[in-house]
């Protein structure tokens, strides 16, 4: 079974920035219960349907399929509120590619770095710009940010 193994961190500062524009991403959820999420994502001219299972530690089952962009846009229109808007940057550090998501809209002000791992036992070298680990904090799951945006709870 395909699996996603990732760790998430808040980004402590902007020293990761290299001036690249990144890729704008829109993603919404057709289902977001604890046992499964069904996500639609567009990035540039590409689009995917992704099904993820329940998170166990930092792992979960993940199935991802490319779909036509026009269909993805139609599916985004019927997703649960709200659709996430973010810009993704890729930065290499310590032999891993880190994905830094700079959120917009209702999640403005949130910047998260994720690193995907081949095995849960791998401890990647942490870049100097990462802050607190939030891998186990469900508030930072994208599906949760769609339902309860960062702006709604970050100031409390």
N, C-alpha and C positions, 0 to 999 in steps of 0.2 A: 504494500500500500504506500503511495506517495506520502511523504511527511514533510511538514515545515517545522524546522527547529530554528528559533530565532530568539535573540535577546534584544530588549528595548531599553533605551536610556534617554533621559532628558538631555538636551544640549546645553552646556554651561556657558558657551560663548561662541562668537562668530568666527573664530580662527580657522575653522574648517573651510571657509569660503574661498573659492579659487577664481571667482568672477564668471563662472559658467552659468548660463541661464537656467539650467535644469529642465525638467519636463513637467508641464502642467497636467495634473491628474484629476479626473472627476470619478468618484465612486459612490455607489449607493447600494442599498441592501434590500433584497426581496424577502429575505428571512433572516432573523437574527436572534434566535433563541439559543440557549446554552449548549444544546447538542449539535447545532448546525447553523452555519451562516451561508447565505447564498448572495454573492456579491457580483455586481456589474462594475467594470472599470474601463475607462477610456484614458488613453495617453497618446496625444498626437493623433495619428491616423490609425492607431491600433486599439483593439478592444478585446476584453476577456470576460468570460463567465467563470467564477471561482466558487467552489463549494468547499467549506472547511468544517471539520468535525470539532468535537469538544476539546478544549485545551487541557493538556495534562502536563504540568510542569512548564517547560518551554517548547513542547512539541504538540502537534496535532495533525490529523490527516488533512491533506489538501489535494484537490483535483482542479486543474485549470485548463480552460479551453478557449482558443481564439474564436471570436465571433465577428460577424460583419459590423463595422462601425455604425452604420445606419440603424441596425437592430439594437445595438447597445444604447444608442441615444433614445430610442423608443422605450427601452426597458428602464433607463434612468428616470424617465418621466413618470413611471408607475412605482418607483421604489418608495420604501418607507421614508418618512421625513428623518433627517434631512440628508441631502447629498453632500459628501465631503469634497472640499476643494483644497488642493495642496500642490505644491511644487516639490518634485523629488530631485535630489542631487545624489550622485554616486561619488564616493571618495574612497580611495584605496589607503589602507593603513594596516601595517602588521600582517600582510599576507591575506587580508580579507577585504571585501568590498562592503563599505558601510553605505546604507541608504539614509539620507537625511531628508526628512519631510518637514517642509515649512508650510504650516497650515494657514488658510485664508478664511474669510467669512466668519462664521460663528465660532470657529476654532482659532481665530487670529491670536497670535502671541505664543502659540505652542510650536515647539520645534523638537522633533524626536529623531533619534538615530537608532537604526536597527541593523543588526548583523545576523545573516543567516549562517548556520553552522551545519556541518555534515553529521555531527554527533553531539549529544547533550554533554558529553564529558569534555568537550573542547572549551578551553578558556582563552578567548582571543585577547591579544594585547589591546588594552583600552587606549584610545586616542586621548590626548590632553584636553580636548574640548568636550568630552562627555561628562555628564554630571550623574545624578542619582539613577540607579537602575529601577525601571518600572515594569519589568517583564511580567511580574505577578500581579500588578495593579490593573484590574480590568477596566478602570476608568479610561485608560490610555489605549485600549483596543479600538481600532477604527470603527468597528460596529457599535461600540458604546459611545464613541464621540459623535456618531451620526444621530443617536437617540438622545444623548445628553451632552451637548457641545461644551467645550472647554470654558467658554465665556460664562456659562450658566453656573459653574461650580468653582472655578479657579479663584475668584475674588473672595470666596467665603472662608 
